[in-house]
Amino acid sequence: MPISTQPGYSFSAEATRRPAVGSSPPAAGVSPGARVLRVTDQAGVVTVLFSDGQTLALNTGDLPIGDGASVPWQKFPGLTKYIARLYKLYLDREFPDAFLVHDFLYSPEGVAVVGLTRRQADTILYLMIVEHGPVSADIVYYAVRLGGAGHFNRGEYYVPPMWLRDP
């Protein structure tokens, strides 16, 4: 099967058109109903195996920057604001590749090139976290399922201001 030659990612089939913002094209080579079976992250290359036999490889060093874990810590009152901020910092430090890949798959560029559904992108995030933190994986998965719809295939990459970034 042919492999994409675009830098940063390869796929067993290439996307042929760029979708309009807000639309979800059929997946490039992966049917929308294909389940994510396995995700491996070795030496900065994330490889995803789907139930229809297709594979996706993403080189995290070539992906654009994202905002890491999207924990809306600013909206929490009082002390919980700081606990939520610490949880975001923990997630960003422990699972940086997981959130980088997820941000890319949610972006218009990621949807156009890779073409996965939102559920497939969320499942990849879950599987990248679950081996190291099953409780965090559940929390993150249900958070993106509940709050991620408005961000899928919309806008550009969010780059946080300096004061919000990790030191």
N, C-alpha and C positions, 0 to 999 in steps of 0.2 A: 504494500500500500504506500502511496506517496506521502512524504513528510513535508510539512511546511518549511520553507527556508527563511521565514521572517525571524529576526533576532529575538531571542527571549523565550520563544515558545515553539513547539512543534506539535503537529496533530496529524492523525492519519488521513484527514481530509481537510481541505482549506475552505474557508468561507468565501463566497463569491460576490457578496454585495454588502454594503454598509446599511444597516437599518436606520430608519428614522428614530430620533430620540423618543424614548417611551415605548417603542414597540419591541417585541421579542421575536427574533427570527427563529426558524427551525435550527437546531444545533448543527454545527458543521461536522457531519459524520456521525454524530451521536443522536439517537432519537430522543425526543423530549421525555419519553417514558423510561429511558435506560437508567438503571440504578448505578450509583457509584459503589463499586465493590471494594476497592482498596486504594489507599493513598500512601505513597512512600516519599520521604523527604531526606535525600542523601546528598551531601556536598552541594547544597544550594540548588538542586534540581528536584522539583516536585513532580512525581509521576502518578497519574490517576488512571485506574483501570475501570472500565464500564462494563455493564452486564451484556452489552451487544458486541463485546470484543474489541472495541476501540480503546486507544490509549491517548493520553494527553501528557505532554512534558512541558513544564514551565521552569525556566532558569530564573530564579528570583533575583539574581544580580542584574538582570536586564529589564526588570519590570519597573514602571514608574512608581514613585513614592506614594504611599497612601497615608491615612491618618491613624493607622493602627486600630486597636479596639475602640469601637464607638460606644463608650460609656458616657451617657449624658450627665456627667457628674455636676455640671453647673446648675442643673435643675433641682438637685436634692437640697432639702433644708438642713441647716445647722451642721451638726457633727457628721451626719450621713453623707454630706457633700465630700468631706475629706476621706471617708471610708471608700466611697465610690471612686474618687480620684486615685487612691492607693490601689484599688482593684484594677483600674485601667492601667496603671503603671506596671503592676504585676503581670497582667495579660500581655502587654507590649514587650516586656522583657523576656517572658518565658516562651511566647509563641509568635515571634515577629514575622516569620515566613508565612504562617497561617493567615494572619491578617493582611499581609501584603498581597498574597494570592487572592484572597477573598475580595479585597478592594479592587483589584484588577478585574476579576470576573464580574463584579457589579458595575464596572464602568462601561460607558458606551463603546470604547475601544475593545474591551474584553468581550462584550456581547457580540460585536461585529466580527471579531477575529475568531473567537472560540465558540460563541453561540450557545452556551449552556443555559439551562433554565435557572431561575432563582433557587429553586429547591436543590438542584444539583450543586450549585455554588455553595449553598449553606451546608449541604452534606459533606462537601470537601473540607470546609472549615471545621466541622464537627470531628471528622475522622483525623484531621491533623492535630487536634487537641486531645482527644479522648484517651490515647495511650498514656499520656503524661498527667492528665488532670480530668478524670471523668466527671467530677462535680462541675468544674469550670466548663467543660464541654457541653453539659446539659444546659447550664445557665446561658452560655453564649448562643447555643443553637436556638433555644426558645426566644431569646431576645432578638436575634436577627429574623426569625420567622415572624415575630409580632411587629417589629418596628422597621424592617428593612424594605418593605414594598415600595415606599416612597423614594428610595434611593437607588433602586435597581435600574440600570440603563439610563440614568439621568445625570446631566451636568458633567463637570470636569472633576479631576482629582482634587480633593481637598487637601491643602497643605496648611497645617495649623500655624498660627503665629508663634514666634520664638518663645514667648512666655508660657505657652502650653506644651512645648516639646520637652522631652526628657533631657536632663543636663548632659 
